[in-house]
Each structure stands twice: as structure tokens, then as C-alpha cells.
């Protein structure tokens, strides 16, 4: 059995994340090759969790990240402020032509039988230049910090970002914080920096510093090299395959106290069956299955992570923490963009079995 989480009861910051900020161009249901206009969403897996915890759950959160001094950076920084997240920026000058840049994600919503399509331009991305020594962790954590979070997409951007994640984790540990990590295995990104074997080696080093791990069976298999079932051979809502891998994860990483993920069966772009599972210090927790009418699926996993982390930070029971994550992730798929527009009352209502009847 792993050790129980020891979460500090207070700190000037409840939660700090480390990762890259991006802006997502969204032409709605129109494919990019036919698009004439786009909405702009601000995102980044690690930032999304901090933004959700601040805006919906009322926690004091921060993000350590790169910021480029040019209009796109200004746009992104405005959204960080609007979500109530305290920024800790390493600033970069833009040369007016080639960068460095704030990364761009392109993502249409898809519709019905047509799936969403996501592609990136992370060329000369400022976040990939981040390296150990760029942040004064002692100053950031000086007033106390309860939870520190990062993720696999940021760790994959460059050799220096992975080392920075380890530096941040170790500084957070020294400050008494719980450390979480979302594996978020992205084959396209890792293929540019050494492929699956290199990813497994780098992520393995990172996870040795982690208390709370977010990742599905594919993340655990491809990202950590943990043996498991054929990913495509069973129902996506079957929690037994996930729990069947946990013993091997904890054997390999005895420091890990929590492993959690969402479960999603995609019937069409706009119709998903949705659940979530977590292994919390030996206790198996499974959320209900909800049938979702999806407006925008991007960010649902980060929504789950935020609700789960909030439940654990707030001292909820383990099953209730998982239900809060499940409910918040479900609600997040009903909003445009990557970050929350939900209220805590809405999350609690759905977690407790609420319906979509009109609220008058």
C-alpha cells in the first residue's frame, strides 16, 4: 500500500501549475480548410486546471510559464487575469518576425459522424525554451503552497522543460506541497524528441517525484511502459482494465498515492458516455456513467482533474472527490473553450445526481 496524501491545510497559494500557455483557434463546426472566422480560446493543460480551480472552485492558484511581449501574449495574459490566476512569467522579447511565439492550436469542433480535428503550430515556442533556474521557486512558494501540478505535454516540449518540471516538483516537495502530474501522452510531440522509449525514460524520472498521477491505460502503457491490456480490446467504460494496471504502477512507483482518469465511450462527436475512476491509497472509486451531449470536448480531462483535486484539497471523501471531478468534467464539455464556465453549485448538484431541468 502507498502512503496517504499529506495535504497542507493552508498556504498563500492553494495550487501552482507549471506549463506552456497556448491559444486555440476554433472555427466551430466548420473544418479549417473552409473556415472564414475563428474564436480564440486560451488554454494549456496545466493552466486549465489552475484556471478551473480559481474560477469555479474559488481557490488561490498560480501558473509558472513563458510569456512573450507581443499582442498575442497580451491577449493570453488578459485571459489569465480574467480567470483569477496569479502569473509567474519568464518573459521573452518577440523579434517582430520569427518569434519566439506563443503556441497555436487549431481545432474544429466536428459534428455528428465527423470527428474534431486538432493540429498545432509550436514552432519556436517560448515555453520550450524554459529551463531550470528560470523561476525563483523559493519566492513563489514563500507564503506556503498546498499543491503543485505539471503535465506530459510541457515535459515533451524540449530536454530543458522536463528538467524544469523535476526542479519545480522537488522545490514544491521541499515546501511541503502535494505533487500531481498529468501524463497526457501525445505521440506526435514525443516523436519529435526521441519517441516512445525516450518518453518512457523521461516520464519515469518525473513520476518518481509524484503523489497524484492522472492518466488512462494508454498513458500508463505508452508513457510509463507499464504492461497492460490491449487498449482497443475492451469497452472504454470498463474500469477493470484500469484497476488491473494499478498494482504494476504502484510497484514501479511506490511514491504514488493516487492514480485517476476519465473513461469515455465516443458514440458520435456530440454524444459520449462519460465516467471516471480513481485508485486512492488502495481504495477503488468509480463515478456513475453519464450520457453527454457534447458541445466542445476539449478540456474535459482537465476539468475532471480540477474537480478531483478540489475534492481532495477540501477534505471530501474519496468517492465524493471523484464525483466532483466527473461532474465538473462533464459540465466543461457543454461550454465553448478549454476552461470552465461552471459554478460550484452546478458541479455539486450534478455530482449529487442533479438533472438538466430548467432552474428558475
Secondary structure, 3 states (H helix, E strand, C coil): CCCCCCCCCCCCECEEEECCCEEEEECCCCCHHHCCCCEEEEECHHHHHHHHHHHCCCCCEEEEEEEEECHHHHHHHHHHHHCCCEEEEEEEECCCCCCCECEEEEECCCECCECCCEEEECCCEHHHHCCCCCCCHHHHCCCCECEEEEEHHHHHCCHHHHHHHHHHHHHHHHCCCEEEEECCCCHHHHHCCCHHHHHHHHHHHHHCCCCEEECCHHHHHHHHCCCCCCHHHCCCCCHHHHHHHHHHHHHHCCCCCEEEEEEEEEEECCEEEEEEEEEECCEEEECCCEEEECCCCCCHHHHHHHHHHHHHHCCCCHHHHHHHHHHHHHHHCCCCCCCCCCCHHHHHHHHCCCCCCCCC
